[in-house]
Amino acid sequence: MKTVTLPKTKYEALKKQASLYEKIFRYSPERIFGTEIYSKKRIKEFLKEDKLDKKTRSRLQKLLSSL
């Protein structure tokens, strides 16, 4: 890990900016960015549904190889 030296005034300004950004992203992401937070159960459901059956996979591979 490298050490970086900054003047104290510059450090304090960066610290305040980081704090402001943290407040914005932490407390209002859903209103500003449309961010959704999913539970582990819901993520497992997404992963389960994100699979192709053999027939569909074969058709897709044929289609892609023809391009």
Phi and psi restraints in degrees (range 20) as a CNS / XPLOR table:
assign (resid 1 and name C) (resid 2 and name N)
       (resid 2 and name CA) (resid 2 and name C) 1.0 -92.8 20.0 2
assign (resid 2 and name N) (resid 2 and name CA)
       (resid 2 and name C) (resid 3 and name N) 1.0 148.9 20.0 2
assign (resid 2 and name C) (resid 3 and name N)
       (resid 3 and name CA) (resid 3 and name C) 1.0 -100.2 20.0 2
assign (resid 3 and name N) (resid 3 and name CA)
       (resid 3 and name C) (resid 4 and name N) 1.0 133.7 20.0 2
assign (resid 3 and name C) (resid 4 and name N)
       (resid 4 and name CA) (resid 4 and name C) 1.0 -116.6 20.0 2
assign (resid 4 and name N) (resid 4 and name CA)
       (resid 4 and name C) (resid 5 and name N) 1.0 133.2 20.0 2
assign (resid 4 and name C) (resid 5 and name N)
       (resid 5 and name CA) (resid 5 and name C) 1.0 -107.0 20.0 2
assign (resid 5 and name N) (resid 5 and name CA)
       (resid 5 and name C) (resid 6 and name N) 1.0 129.2 20.0 2
assign (resid 5 and name C) (resid 6 and name N)
       (resid 6 and name CA) (resid 6 and name C) 1.0 -127.6 20.0 2
assign (resid 6 and name N) (resid 6 and name CA)
       (resid 6 and name C) (resid 7 and name N) 1.0 151.2 20.0 2
assign (resid 6 and name C) (resid 7 and name N)
       (resid 7 and name CA) (resid 7 and name C) 1.0 -63.7 20.0 2
assign (resid 7 and name N) (resid 7 and name CA)
       (resid 7 and name C) (resid 8 and name N) 1.0 147.9 20.0 2
assign (resid 7 and name C) (resid 8 and name N)
       (resid 8 and name CA) (resid 8 and name C) 1.0 -58.3 20.0 2
assign (resid 8 and name N) (resid 8 and name CA)
       (resid 8 and name C) (resid 9 and name N) 1.0 -38.5 20.0 2
assign (resid 8 and name C) (resid 9 and name N)
       (resid 9 and name CA) (resid 9 and name C) 1.0 -63.8 20.0 2
assign (resid 9 and name N) (resid 9 and name CA)
       (resid 9 and name C) (resid 10 and name N) 1.0 -41.6 20.0 2
assign (resid 9 and name C) (resid 10 and name N)
       (resid 10 and name CA) (resid 10 and name C) 1.0 -64.9 20.0 2
assign (resid 10 and name N) (resid 10 and name CA)
       (resid 10 and name C) (resid 11 and name N) 1.0 -42.4 20.0 2
assign (resid 10 and name C) (resid 11 and name N)
       (resid 11 and name CA) (resid 11 and name C) 1.0 -60.5 20.0 2
assign (resid 11 and name N) (resid 11 and name CA)
       (resid 11 and name C) (resid 12 and name N) 1.0 -46.6 20.0 2
assign (resid 11 and name C) (resid 12 and name N)
       (resid 12 and name CA) (resid 12 and name C) 1.0 -62.4 20.0 2
assign (resid 12 and name N) (resid 12 and name CA)
       (resid 12 and name C) (resid 13 and name N) 1.0 -40.6 20.0 2
assign (resid 12 and name C) (resid 13 and name N)
       (resid 13 and name CA) (resid 13 and name C) 1.0 -63.8 20.0 2
assign (resid 13 and name N) (resid 13 and name CA)
       (resid 13 and name C) (resid 14 and name N) 1.0 -44.2 20.0 2
assign (resid 13 and name C) (resid 14 and name N)
       (resid 14 and name CA) (resid 14 and name C) 1.0 -64.5 20.0 2
assign (resid 14 and name N) (resid 14 and name CA)
       (resid 14 and name C) (resid 15 and name N) 1.0 -38.0 20.0 2
assign (resid 14 and name C) (resid 15 and name N)
       (resid 15 and name CA) (resid 15 and name C) 1.0 -62.8 20.0 2
assign (resid 15 and name N) (resid 15 and name CA)
       (resid 15 and name C) (resid 16 and name N) 1.0 -43.0 20.0 2
assign (resid 15 and name C) (resid 16 and name N)
       (resid 16 and name CA) (resid 16 and name C) 1.0 -65.7 20.0 2
assign (resid 16 and name N) (resid 16 and name CA)
       (resid 16 and name C) (resid 17 and name N) 1.0 -40.5 20.0 2
assign (resid 16 and name C) (resid 17 and name N)
       (resid 17 and name CA) (resid 17 and name C) 1.0 -63.3 20.0 2
assign (resid 17 and name N) (resid 17 and name CA)
       (resid 17 and name C) (resid 18 and name N) 1.0 -44.5 20.0 2
assign (resid 17 and name C) (resid 18 and name N)
       (resid 18 and name CA) (resid 18 and name C) 1.0 -61.8 20.0 2
assign (resid 18 and name N) (resid 18 and name CA)
       (resid 18 and name C) (resid 19 and name N) 1.0 -40.1 20.0 2
assign (resid 18 and name C) (resid 19 and name N)
       (resid 19 and name CA) (resid 19 and name C) 1.0 -63.7 20.0 2
assign (resid 19 and name N) (resid 19 and name CA)
       (resid 19 and name C) (resid 20 and name N) 1.0 -41.5 20.0 2
assign (resid 19 and name C) (resid 20 and name N)
       (resid 20 and name CA) (resid 20 and name C) 1.0 -63.6 20.0 2
assign (resid 20 and name N) (resid 20 and name CA)
       (resid 20 and name C) (resid 21 and name N) 1.0 -47.2 20.0 2
assign (resid 20 and name C) (resid 21 and name N)
       (resid 21 and name CA) (resid 21 and name C) 1.0 -61.6 20.0 2
assign (resid 21 and name N) (resid 21 and name CA)
       (resid 21 and name C) (resid 22 and name N) 1.0 -39.4 20.0 2
assign (resid 21 and name C) (resid 22 and name N)
       (resid 22 and name CA) (resid 22 and name C) 1.0 -62.2 20.0 2
assign (resid 22 and name N) (resid 22 and name CA)
       (resid 22 and name C) (resid 23 and name N) 1.0 -43.4 20.0 2
assign (resid 22 and name C) (resid 23 and name N)
       (resid 23 and name CA) (resid 23 and name C) 1.0 -62.9 20.0 2
assign (resid 23 and name N) (resid 23 and name CA)
       (resid 23 and name C) (resid 24 and name N) 1.0 -42.6 20.0 2
assign (resid 23 and name C) (resid 24 and name N)
       (resid 24 and name CA) (resid 24 and name C) 1.0 -63.0 20.0 2
assign (resid 24 and name N) (resid 24 and name CA)
       (resid 24 and name C) (resid 25 and name N) 1.0 -49.4 20.0 2
assign (resid 24 and name C) (resid 25 and name N)
       (resid 25 and name CA) (resid 25 and name C) 1.0 -74.1 20.0 2
assign (resid 25 and name N) (resid 25 and name CA)
       (resid 25 and name C) (resid 26 and name N) 1.0 -29.4 20.0 2
assign (resid 25 and name C) (resid 26 and name N)
       (resid 26 and name CA) (resid 26 and name C) 1.0 -79.5 20.0 2
assign (resid 26 and name N) (resid 26 and name CA)
       (resid 26 and name C) (resid 27 and name N) 1.0 -39.4 20.0 2
assign (resid 26 and name C) (resid 27 and name N)
       (resid 27 and name CA) (resid 27 and name C) 1.0 -100.9 20.0 2
assign (resid 27 and name N) (resid 27 and name CA)
       (resid 27 and name C) (resid 28 and name N) 1.0 -12.1 20.0 2
assign (resid 27 and name C) (resid 28 and name N)
       (resid 28 and name CA) (resid 28 and name C) 1.0 -140.8 20.0 2
assign (resid 28 and name N) (resid 28 and name CA)
       (resid 28 and name C) (resid 29 and name N) 1.0 33.4 20.0 2
assign (resid 28 and name C) (resid 29 and name N)
       (resid 29 and name CA) (resid 29 and name C) 1.0 -66.8 20.0 2
assign (resid 29 and name N) (resid 29 and name CA)
       (resid 29 and name C) (resid 30 and name N) 1.0 -36.8 20.0 2
assign (resid 29 and name C) (resid 30 and name N)
       (resid 30 and name CA) (resid 30 and name C) 1.0 -67.9 20.0 2
assign (resid 30 and name N) (resid 30 and name CA)
       (resid 30 and name C) (resid 31 and name N) 1.0 -33.5 20.0 2
assign (resid 30 and name C) (resid 31 and name N)
       (resid 31 and name CA) (resid 31 and name C) 1.0 -78.4 20.0 2
assign (resid 31 and name N) (resid 31 and name CA)
       (resid 31 and name C) (resid 32 and name N) 1.0 -36.5 20.0 2
assign (resid 31 and name C) (resid 32 and name N)
       (resid 32 and name CA) (resid 32 and name C) 1.0 -86.7 20.0 2
assign (resid 32 and name N) (resid 32 and name CA)
       (resid 32 and name C) (resid 33 and name N) 1.0 -46.8 20.0 2
assign (resid 32 and name C) (resid 33 and name N)
       (resid 33 and name CA) (resid 33 and name C) 1.0 -110.0 20.0 2
assign (resid 33 and name N) (resid 33 and name CA)
       (resid 33 and name C) (resid 34 and name N) 1.0 -4.9 20.0 2
assign (resid 33 and name C) (resid 34 and name N)
       (resid 34 and name CA) (resid 34 and name C) 1.0 69.2 20.0 2
assign (resid 34 and name N) (resid 34 and name CA)
       (resid 34 and name C) (resid 35 and name N) 1.0 31.4 20.0 2
assign (resid 34 and name C) (resid 35 and name N)
       (resid 35 and name CA) (resid 35 and name C) 1.0 -78.2 20.0 2
assign (resid 35 and name N) (resid 35 and name CA)
       (resid 35 and name C) (resid 36 and name N) 1.0 136.1 20.0 2
assign (resid 35 and name C) (resid 36 and name N)
       (resid 36 and name CA) (resid 36 and name C) 1.0 -116.3 20.0 2
assign (resid 36 and name N) (resid 36 and name CA)
       (resid 36 and name C) (resid 37 and name N) 1.0 145.0 20.0 2
assign (resid 36 and name C) (resid 37 and name N)
       (resid 37 and name CA) (resid 37 and name C) 1.0 -112.1 20.0 2
assign (resid 37 and name N) (resid 37 and name CA)
       (resid 37 and name C) (resid 38 and name N) 1.0 123.7 20.0 2
assign (resid 37 and name C) (resid 38 and name N)
       (resid 38 and name CA) (resid 38 and name C) 1.0 -105.3 20.0 2
assign (resid 38 and name N) (resid 38 and name CA)
       (resid 38 and name C) (resid 39 and name N) 1.0 146.4 20.0 2
assign (resid 38 and name C) (resid 39 and name N)
       (resid 39 and name CA) (resid 39 and name C) 1.0 -76.5 20.0 2
assign (resid 39 and name N) (resid 39 and name CA)
       (resid 39 and name C) (resid 40 and name N) 1.0 165.4 20.0 2
assign (resid 39 and name C) (resid 40 and name N)
       (resid 40 and name CA) (resid 40 and name C) 1.0 -61.9 20.0 2
assign (resid 40 and name N) (resid 40 and name CA)
       (resid 40 and name C) (resid 41 and name N) 1.0 -35.6 20.0 2
assign (resid 40 and name C) (resid 41 and name N)
       (resid 41 and name CA) (resid 41 and name C) 1.0 -62.9 20.0 2
assign (resid 41 and name N) (resid 41 and name CA)
       (resid 41 and name C) (resid 42 and name N) 1.0 -44.3 20.0 2
assign (resid 41 and name C) (resid 42 and name N)
       (resid 42 and name CA) (resid 42 and name C) 1.0 -66.9 20.0 2
assign (resid 42 and name N) (resid 42 and name CA)
       (resid 42 and name C) (resid 43 and name N) 1.0 -37.2 20.0 2
assign (resid 42 and name C) (resid 43 and name N)
       (resid 43 and name CA) (resid 43 and name C) 1.0 -63.7 20.0 2
assign (resid 43 and name N) (resid 43 and name CA)
       (resid 43 and name C) (resid 44 and name N) 1.0 -40.7 20.0 2
assign (resid 43 and name C) (resid 44 and name N)
       (resid 44 and name CA) (resid 44 and name C) 1.0 -61.9 20.0 2
assign (resid 44 and name N) (resid 44 and name CA)
       (resid 44 and name C) (resid 45 and name N) 1.0 -37.9 20.0 2
assign (resid 44 and name C) (resid 45 and name N)
       (resid 45 and name CA) (resid 45 and name C) 1.0 -63.1 20.0 2
assign (resid 45 and name N) (resid 45 and name CA)
       (resid 45 and name C) (resid 46 and name N) 1.0 -43.3 20.0 2
assign (resid 45 and name C) (resid 46 and name N)
       (resid 46 and name CA) (resid 46 and name C) 1.0 -60.1 20.0 2
assign (resid 46 and name N) (resid 46 and name CA)
       (resid 46 and name C) (resid 47 and name N) 1.0 -46.5 20.0 2
assign (resid 46 and name C) (resid 47 and name N)
       (resid 47 and name CA) (resid 47 and name C) 1.0 -64.7 20.0 2
assign (resid 47 and name N) (resid 47 and name CA)
       (resid 47 and name C) (resid 48 and name N) 1.0 -36.4 20.0 2
assign (resid 47 and name C) (resid 48 and name N)
       (resid 48 and name CA) (resid 48 and name C) 1.0 -65.2 20.0 2
assign (resid 48 and name N) (resid 48 and name CA)
       (resid 48 and name C) (resid 49 and name N) 1.0 -40.5 20.0 2
assign (resid 48 and name C) (resid 49 and name N)
       (resid 49 and name CA) (resid 49 and name C) 1.0 -79.5 20.0 2
assign (resid 49 and name N) (resid 49 and name CA)
       (resid 49 and name C) (resid 50 and name N) 1.0 -11.0 20.0 2
assign (resid 49 and name C) (resid 50 and name N)
       (resid 50 and name CA) (resid 50 and name C) 1.0 -92.9 20.0 2
assign (resid 50 and name N) (resid 50 and name CA)
       (resid 50 and name C) (resid 51 and name N) 1.0 38.8 20.0 2
assign (resid 50 and name C) (resid 51 and name N)
       (resid 51 and name CA) (resid 51 and name C) 1.0 -128.8 20.0 2
assign (resid 51 and name N) (resid 51 and name CA)
       (resid 51 and name C) (resid 52 and name N) 1.0 147.5 20.0 2
assign (resid 51 and name C) (resid 52 and name N)
       (resid 52 and name CA) (resid 52 and name C) 1.0 -100.8 20.0 2
assign (resid 52 and name N) (resid 52 and name CA)
       (resid 52 and name C) (resid 53 and name N) 1.0 144.2 20.0 2
assign (resid 52 and name C) (resid 53 and name N)
       (resid 53 and name CA) (resid 53 and name C) 1.0 -77.4 20.0 2
assign (resid 53 and name N) (resid 53 and name CA)
       (resid 53 and name C) (resid 54 and name N) 1.0 167.7 20.0 2
assign (resid 53 and name C) (resid 54 and name N)
       (resid 54 and name CA) (resid 54 and name C) 1.0 -61.6 20.0 2
assign (resid 54 and name N) (resid 54 and name CA)
       (resid 54 and name C) (resid 55 and name N) 1.0 -40.3 20.0 2
assign (resid 54 and name C) (resid 55 and name N)
       (resid 55 and name CA) (resid 55 and name C) 1.0 -63.2 20.0 2
assign (resid 55 and name N) (resid 55 and name CA)
       (resid 55 and name C) (resid 56 and name N) 1.0 -47.9 20.0 2
assign (resid 55 and name C) (resid 56 and name N)
       (resid 56 and name CA) (resid 56 and name C) 1.0 -65.3 20.0 2
assign (resid 56 and name N) (resid 56 and name CA)
       (resid 56 and name C) (resid 57 and name N) 1.0 -41.3 20.0 2
assign (resid 56 and name C) (resid 57 and name N)
       (resid 57 and name CA) (resid 57 and name C) 1.0 -61.5 20.0 2
assign (resid 57 and name N) (resid 57 and name CA)
       (resid 57 and name C) (resid 58 and name N) 1.0 -42.1 20.0 2
assign (resid 57 and name C) (resid 58 and name N)
       (resid 58 and name CA) (resid 58 and name C) 1.0 -63.1 20.0 2
assign (resid 58 and name N) (resid 58 and name CA)
       (resid 58 and name C) (resid 59 and name N) 1.0 -45.6 20.0 2
assign (resid 58 and name C) (resid 59 and name N)
       (resid 59 and name CA) (resid 59 and name C) 1.0 -62.0 20.0 2
assign (resid 59 and name N) (resid 59 and name CA)
       (resid 59 and name C) (resid 60 and name N) 1.0 -41.5 20.0 2
assign (resid 59 and name C) (resid 60 and name N)
       (resid 60 and name CA) (resid 60 and name C) 1.0 -65.4 20.0 2
assign (resid 60 and name N) (resid 60 and name CA)
       (resid 60 and name C) (resid 61 and name N) 1.0 -42.2 20.0 2
assign (resid 60 and name C) (resid 61 and name N)
       (resid 61 and name CA) (resid 61 and name C) 1.0 -62.5 20.0 2
assign (resid 61 and name N) (resid 61 and name CA)
       (resid 61 and name C) (resid 62 and name N) 1.0 -41.8 20.0 2
assign (resid 61 and name C) (resid 62 and name N)
       (resid 62 and name CA) (resid 62 and name C) 1.0 -62.7 20.0 2
assign (resid 62 and name N) (resid 62 and name CA)
       (resid 62 and name C) (resid 63 and name N) 1.0 -43.1 20.0 2
assign (resid 62 and name C) (resid 63 and name N)
       (resid 63 and name CA) (resid 63 and name C) 1.0 -63.2 20.0 2
assign (resid 63 and name N) (resid 63 and name CA)
       (resid 63 and name C) (resid 64 and name N) 1.0 -46.2 20.0 2
assign (resid 63 and name C) (resid 64 and name N)
       (resid 64 and name CA) (resid 64 and name C) 1.0 -67.4 20.0 2
assign (resid 64 and name N) (resid 64 and name CA)
       (resid 64 and name C) (resid 65 and name N) 1.0 -35.3 20.0 2
assign (resid 64 and name C) (resid 65 and name N)
       (resid 65 and name CA) (resid 65 and name C) 1.0 -71.8 20.0 2
assign (resid 65 and name N) (resid 65 and name CA)
       (resid 65 and name C) (resid 66 and name N) 1.0 -23.0 20.0 2
assign (resid 65 and name C) (resid 66 and name N)
       (resid 66 and name CA) (resid 66 and name C) 1.0 -78.6 20.0 2
assign (resid 66 and name N) (resid 66 and name CA)
       (resid 66 and name C) (resid 67 and name N) 1.0 -12.6 20.0 2
